[in-house]
Amino acid sequence: MIISKTPFRLSLFGGGTDFPSYYLNNGGCVIGGTIDKYCYVTARYLPDVFDFKHRIVWSKNETVKNYKDIHHPTVRSVFKLMNIKKGHEVHYQGDLQKNSGLGTSSSFCVGLINALYSLQKKNINKRNLASKAIHVEQNMLNENCGSQDQIWAAYGGFNVIKFNKKGNFEVNRIKKSKKMIRSLDQNMFLIYTGINRFSDNIEKDKIKNLDKNLNNLDKIKDIANHFVENINNNFSIDLCASLMNDYWDIKKKLSKKVTNPFINEIYNEGINNGAIGGKVIGSGGGGFILFCCKKNKQKKFLNSLKKLPIIKFKFTDIGSEIIFRNN
């Protein structure tokens, strides 16, 4: 039996420029990090004594005789990619709600590939792990998704990820002080809207309007580069919050599906009660809203949003890892 542990990610700046339809022509840059919220994938060989070959346990409990009959699209595609022949049992567990903007789907894909490689007693490095997950989601599943989530899940850490026009990516760990990370950890909150949405529908709409959005995506990339320049010189939580607001203003122009009256209400409530910056995480339309609020205003801020789930988190350095092995 193998258990993999894979972090979810929090994307700060540059989201949208990690889509091949953009970076293959313009290059892309995203900034963010993995957080201490995870998904766990348990994988083991299934003894040949059942009247089925594979058991997949997620929000459903699937038992099938052929991997082609597996309903979960990611599991089915990964099994095909890895040419799985033996019977397998796979279980998924996650710390936070799926389809919530934290890259949960990609974390699961990365964690599953990592677990199955380990079960086969094979090694896979971070780059190949990320690349295979990108291939599964973009080419096998034909999902309208970017390339950042898979990389963060595999690598972990607070990084600048750059994409070039040839389709390659470069991961640069931000040389950060403990003081800077502590400032982010202590002044940021995730507020769950309660809206569970499929990012594919929103991203499809953005891609459809790519030509109209090129100028906005260029501005989003400029914000990411501006953050990198300042983080290396004189980081401040005020600058981070200000850029979050700038990014959110531009992101809303990418698609009408990015926000809605309820999201706007939550955002305004947070800002009006002490938060100095905020934005929706991921594609938009629901999921989590990230707020930046300084300590002296946090009591008022938290009280104003107490009816909604509030998640505290910390940035972490470790990507997908095997935490249990017994094979």
Secondary structure, DSSP 4 states (H G I P E B T S, - for coil): -EEEEEEEEEEEE-TTTTSHHHHHHH-EEEEEEEEEEEEEEEEEEPPTTSSSSEEEESSSEEEESSGGG-S-HHHHHHHHHTT--S-EEEEEEESS-SSSSS-HHHHHHHHHHHHHHHHTT----HHHHHHHHHHIIIIIS-----SHHHHHHHH-SEEEEEE-TTS-EEEEE----HHHHHHHHHHEEEEE-S----HHHHHHHHHHTHHHHHHHHHHHHHHHHHHHHHHTT---HHHHHHHHHHHHHHHTTT-TTS--HHHHHHHHHHHHTT-SEEEE-TTSSSSEEEEE--HHHHHHHHHHTTTS-EE---EE---SEEEEE--
